[in-house]
Amino acid sequence: MTNHKRMAAKGCYLTFSDASQGTLFLHWSEAPVAGALAFFEPRKSVPAFKFKTNGGRSELLREMSGGTGERIRRFYTGLCQFVKLAKSFDSTLVFYEHGTLPNVEIALIDGAKTEYNVIRVKNNAPVESLASVTAVGVAPGAYPCFDASTFSREYFISTATREGSALAI
């Protein structure tokens, strides 16, 4: 029988590097990765090569430094893509406090609900299941664009895209 705490460290970590004008990396690891922005623990089987090829690291998105305009939107898009990947592996997901990159607001739409369907992702608070999530949005932390408790998926995506980035997942 495997120790649950040890299993919680095995999965995919999201990391940032200043290389290539700011790059987000996926880092598949069996141990915690220092400085990670986020982590997901897959419930589905992960091919072994994901942990072995290039030490488990692969580039997700680059050229996002500068903090304004299209470059910061690329950062938001990278966070959305990470959530989409986490859902594809039926994962538990957590974002960590980091303090070094722009503050963001991350929200999800729970497609199983017609009311109170907005899930606001809080740092260090795991989202146990993404199974019924149909969209993810990321916006600057200072914007109140996810303040409503209920959104249609289309309006949510439109609003999040205007302020930051969004993906149907």
C-alpha positions as CSV (number, residue, x, y, z in Angstrom):
1,M,0.0,0.0,0.0
2,T,1.4,3.4,-1.0
3,N,1.5,6.3,1.4
4,H,-1.1,8.9,0.4
5,K,1.2,11.9,1.2
6,R,3.8,10.5,-1.1
7,M,1.3,10.0,-3.9
8,A,0.2,13.6,-3.5
9,A,3.7,14.7,-4.8
10,K,3.5,12.6,-8.0
11,G,2.0,14.5,-10.8
12,C,2.4,17.6,-13.0
13,Y,3.8,20.9,-11.7
14,L,3.7,24.3,-13.4
15,T,6.9,26.2,-13.2
16,F,8.1,29.6,-14.5
17,S,11.5,30.5,-15.9
18,D,12.9,33.9,-17.1
19,A,14.3,32.0,-20.2
20,S,12.9,33.0,-23.6
21,Q,11.4,36.2,-22.3
22,G,9.4,34.3,-19.7
23,T,8.4,30.6,-20.1
24,L,5.9,28.4,-18.3
25,F,7.0,24.7,-18.1
26,L,5.1,21.5,-17.3
27,H,7.2,19.4,-14.9
28,W,6.1,15.8,-14.4
29,S,7.7,14.6,-11.2
30,E,7.3,11.9,-8.5
31,A,8.6,14.4,-5.9
32,P,7.6,18.0,-5.1
33,V,9.1,20.7,-7.3
34,A,10.5,23.7,-5.6
35,G,9.0,27.0,-6.7
36,A,6.0,25.5,-8.5
37,L,3.1,27.8,-9.3
38,A,0.6,25.0,-9.4
39,F,0.2,21.2,-9.2
40,F,-2.2,18.5,-10.3
41,E,-2.4,15.0,-9.1
42,P,-3.8,12.8,-11.9
43,R,-6.3,10.0,-11.2
44,K,-5.9,8.7,-14.8
45,S,-2.8,6.7,-15.7
46,V,0.1,8.9,-17.0
47,P,2.4,7.5,-19.7
48,A,5.9,6.8,-18.2
49,F,7.6,8.9,-20.9
50,K,6.1,12.1,-19.4
51,F,8.2,11.6,-16.3
52,K,11.4,10.5,-18.2
53,T,11.7,12.6,-21.4
54,N,13.8,15.7,-20.7
55,G,13.6,15.0,-17.0
56,G,9.8,15.4,-17.1
57,R,10.0,19.0,-18.3
58,S,8.3,20.4,-21.4
59,E,7.6,24.0,-22.4
60,L,4.0,25.1,-22.2
61,L,4.2,28.7,-23.3
62,R,7.0,31.3,-23.8
63,E,7.4,35.0,-24.4
64,M,5.2,36.3,-21.7
65,S,7.4,38.8,-19.9
66,G,6.7,42.5,-20.0
67,G,3.6,42.5,-17.9
68,T,1.2,44.2,-20.3
69,G,-0.9,43.6,-23.4
70,E,-0.5,40.4,-25.3
71,R,2.4,39.2,-23.3
72,I,0.5,39.1,-20.0
73,R,-2.4,37.5,-21.8
74,R,-0.1,34.7,-22.8
75,F,0.6,34.1,-19.1
76,Y,-3.2,33.9,-18.4
77,T,-3.6,31.6,-21.4
78,G,-0.9,29.3,-20.0
79,L,-2.7,29.0,-16.7
80,C,-5.9,28.1,-18.5
81,Q,-4.1,25.5,-20.5
82,F,-2.7,24.0,-17.3
83,V,-6.2,23.6,-15.9
84,K,-7.4,22.1,-19.2
85,L,-4.6,19.5,-19.0
86,A,-5.4,18.8,-15.4
87,K,-9.0,18.1,-16.3
88,S,-7.9,15.7,-19.1
89,F,-6.1,13.6,-16.5
90,D,-9.1,13.7,-14.0
91,S,-7.0,15.5,-11.5
92,T,-7.1,17.3,-8.2
93,L,-5.6,20.8,-8.8
94,V,-4.0,23.4,-6.6
95,F,-2.5,26.8,-7.3
96,Y,0.2,28.0,-4.8
97,E,1.0,31.4,-3.5
98,H,4.1,32.7,-5.3
99,G,4.5,36.4,-5.0
100,T,6.9,36.8,-7.9
101,L,4.5,36.8,-10.9
102,P,1.4,39.0,-11.5
103,N,-1.5,38.3,-9.1
104,V,-4.4,36.6,-10.9
105,E,-8.0,35.6,-10.3
106,I,-8.8,32.1,-11.5
107,A,-12.4,30.9,-11.9
108,L,-14.2,27.9,-13.2
109,I,-17.7,27.2,-14.4
110,D,-19.4,24.1,-13.0
111,G,-21.4,22.8,-15.9
112,A,-23.5,20.6,-13.6
113,K,-25.1,23.6,-12.0
114,T,-27.4,26.3,-13.4
115,E,-27.1,28.5,-10.3
116,Y,-24.1,29.4,-8.2
117,N,-21.9,27.8,-10.8
118,V,-18.8,30.0,-10.5
119,I,-16.0,28.3,-8.6
120,R,-13.3,30.8,-7.6
121,V,-9.9,29.1,-7.2
122,K,-8.1,30.1,-4.0
123,N,-4.4,29.7,-3.5
124,N,-3.4,26.6,-1.5
125,A,-7.0,25.3,-1.6
126,P,-7.3,22.1,-3.8
127,V,-10.0,21.8,-6.3
128,E,-10.8,18.1,-5.8
129,S,-12.6,17.5,-9.1
130,L,-12.7,19.1,-12.5
131,A,-15.1,16.6,-13.9
132,S,-18.1,18.9,-14.3
133,V,-16.0,22.0,-15.1
134,T,-16.8,23.3,-18.6
135,A,-14.7,26.5,-18.7
136,V,-11.8,28.2,-17.0
137,G,-11.0,31.9,-16.9
138,V,-8.0,33.9,-15.7
139,A,-8.0,37.7,-15.2
140,P,-5.8,40.2,-13.4
141,G,-6.2,39.9,-9.6
142,A,-7.6,43.4,-9.2
143,Y,-10.5,43.0,-11.7
144,P,-13.9,42.0,-10.2
145,C,-15.0,40.2,-13.4
146,F,-15.9,36.9,-11.6
147,D,-17.9,38.5,-8.9
148,A,-21.3,37.2,-10.1
149,S,-22.3,33.8,-8.5
150,T,-23.9,32.6,-11.8
151,F,-22.7,32.9,-15.4
152,S,-23.7,31.2,-18.6
153,R,-20.7,29.5,-20.0
154,E,-20.6,31.7,-23.1
155,Y,-20.9,35.0,-21.1
156,F,-18.2,33.7,-18.7
157,I,-15.8,33.0,-21.6
158,S,-16.5,36.3,-23.2
159,T,-16.0,38.3,-20.0
160,A,-12.8,36.4,-19.0
161,T,-11.4,36.7,-22.5
162,R,-12.0,40.5,-22.5
163,E,-10.2,40.9,-19.1
164,G,-7.6,38.1,-19.4
165,S,-8.0,34.7,-21.0
166,A,-10.5,31.8,-21.0
167,L,-10.9,28.3,-22.4
168,A,-13.8,26.0,-22.8
169,I,-12.7,22.7,-21.3
